[in-house]
Amino acid sequence: MIQKGQNVVIGENVTLGENVVVGHNVVIYEGTEIGNNVIIQDNAVIGKQPTRAKASILPKVKKLTATKIGSGVTVGTSAIIYANAEIGNDVFIADLATVRERVTVGEKTIVGRGVAVENDCTVGKNCKLETNCYITAYSDLGDYVFVAPYVVTTNDNYMARGKERLDKFKGVTIKDGGRIGANATILPGKTIFEDGAVAAGSIVTRDVSSESLVVGAPARELRKVPNEQLLRNQ
């Protein structure tokens, strides 16, 4: 059974599973695959093709393949999921979140209100991306990663100037169990290794070792993460 609200637009060749609820003013673009027991709330857009700005340095791309939404997923009000994104089972995508093209989100992950996951990112399973954090393009997050509100990740050391930057874009890598506190900033290409932790408000200018807690601007190791806090002991 499919429950649809008013003014819903569903494109050609869209596949809808059983017990799908679609709110008012939802747009689902052609070819999108949606699993069972999915809730798509009002004004959400699924499968949107990206639009390239005239001044963009990104290469032109042809029409992307369709979006895939697993079973048990909730997509919040006014959230946007772009084409060629893959959303795993039981993912929760909150109101006003954006998941860009060629992004993979693992099962049971929470993408919080207003979160932006830019293009070409991988997010693992059982992650928590909290309100208004920013995951820059070309980033790789493992499983059980925690990103607190207003965290900023970056991928351009040249800050949009100089042709030498064009082949050097690199997002951040957060290995399994990595955690980042509120308002922290992670500079391009940096890796937070397994169970590494970044304190609130810190600026990460170099890699964070496994099981280390770093603090400050620039961030330095303060101590090791307490044993009872390690992922393997949860």
N, C-alpha and C positions, 0 to 999 in steps of 0.2 A: 504494500500500500504506500502511495506517495501522497503527502499532504502539502498542498501548495497555497501560498498566499496570493494576494492580488498583484497584478503587473509583473509577473514573473516572465523572464525571457530565457528560453532553453533552446540552444542551438541544435543543429543537425548532428545525428549520430552520438548524442550524449547517452551514456549508460548509467542508469540509476538502480541501485540495489533495493532491497526490501526495507520498508519502514523508514523512509527518508522524509524529513520535514524541511520544507523550503519556505522561508518567510517572505514578506512583501518586498517587491522591487528588486529581487535577486536576478542577477544575470549570470548564466552558465554558458560558456562558449563551446563551440562545436567540438565534438570528440572527447570531451571530458568524461572520465570514468569515476564513478562515485560508488562506494561500497554500501553495505547494509548499516542500518541504525545510525545514519548521519543526520545531524542537525545543521542547517545553514540559515543563519538568522538574517533579519531584514537588511537590505541594501548591500549585501555581500556581492563580490564579483569573483567568479572562478574561471580560470583559464584565459585571462587577458593576455593578448600579445603585447610585448614591450614596444614602446615608441622611442626611437632614437632621436635625441636632440641634434640639431644641425651642427652644433659646435662640439659634439661628443667625439672623443678620441676612440671610442669603442668601434670595432668593425661592424659593418652592416651584416645582418643575419637574415636568412630567409625565414619563412613562417616556421615557427617552432612546433614541435609535437605537443599533443594534448596533455592536460593536467591529469594526475591520478590521485584520487582521494581514497584512503583506506576505509575500513569499517569502524564504526564507533567514534568517528571524528565529529567535533563541534567546531563550526566556523562562526565567529561572532559578528555582531552588527557592524557593517561598513568595513569589514576586513576585505583585503584583496589578495588573491593568490594568482600568480601569473602562470602563463603557459609553461609546459615542460618542468613543472614542479611535481614532486612526488611526496605525498603526505602519508605517513604510516598509520597503522591502526591505533585508535584511541588517543590520537593527538588532540589537544585543545588549543585552538587559535582564537585569542580573545578579540574583543571589539577594537577596531581601528588598526589592527596589525597588518603588516605588509610582508608577504613572502614572494620574493622575486623569482625570475626565470632560472631554470636549471638548479634549483635548490631541492635538496632531499632532507626531510625531517623524519627522524626515527620514531618508533612507536612510543606512546605514552609521554611524549614530550609536551610541555606547556610553553606556548608562545604568548606572552602576556600582552596586556592592553598597550597599544601604540608601539609595539616592538617592530623594528624594521630589520628583516633579514635580506641583505642585498644579493645580487646575482652570483651564481656559481659557488654557493656555500653548501657544506654538508653539516648537518646537525644530527647528533646521535640520538639514541633512545634514552628515555627517562631524564631528559634535561629540563631545566627550569630557566627560561629567559624572561626576566621580570619586567615590569612596566617601563616602557620608554627606553629600554636599552637598544643599542645600535650594533648590529653585526655587519661589518663591512664586507664588501665583495671579496671573493677568493679566500674565505676563511674556512677552517675545518675544526669542528667541535666534536669531541668524542662522546662517550656515554656518561650519564650522571653528571653532566656539567651544570654548574649553577652560575648564572650571570645576574647580578642584582640590578635594581633600577638605575637608569641614567649612566650605565657603563658605556664608554665609547671605545670602539676599536677602529683602527685606521690601516690604510694600505698604500699610502703614497708619501714617501719621504721627501719628494720634491715639491709638494704642495702646489701641483698644477702648473709648474713652470719648468721648461727645459725638455728638449726632445729625448734626452737620455733616460727620462723616467718611463718612457712608453713601454719598454719591455721589462720593467722592474716592479710592476705592481705585485704586491704580495700581502694577503690578509694575515690574520693571526691564526695560530694553532693552539687549541686548548685540549690537552689529552684527557683521558678518562678521569673523572673525579675532580677536575680542576674547578676552582671557585674564585669568583671575582666580586669584591665588595662594591657597594654603591658609589657612583661617581668616579670610579677609577678610569684611567685612560691607558690603553695598550697601543704601543707604537707599531708601525708596520713590520711584518715578518717575524714578530717575536713569538716564542713558544712557551706556554705554561705546561710543564710536564705533569705526569700523573700525580694527582692529589696536591698539586701546587695551589697555594692560596694567596690572593692579593687583597690587602687591606683596603678599606674604603678610602677614596680620595687619592690613592697612590697613582703614580705615573710609571708605567713599566717600560724601561728603555733597553732592557736586556732580558734574555731568557730566564725563566723561573724554574729552578731545579725541582725535581720530584720531591713531594712531601715537605716543601719549604714554605714558610710564611714570609712574604715580603711586605714592607711598609715604607711609605714616604715618597718624596719627589726629588730625585729619582728613587725608585724603590730599591731597597736593600734587604737582605735576609735578616729577619729579627730572631727567628728560632724555627725549629721544626714543628710541623703540624702535630698536635697531640695525638697520641696513638688511638685514643677512643674516637677521634674524628676521621680517621682514615676510612676510605671507602670499603676496604676489605673487612673492616670490623663493624660495618653497619648491619 
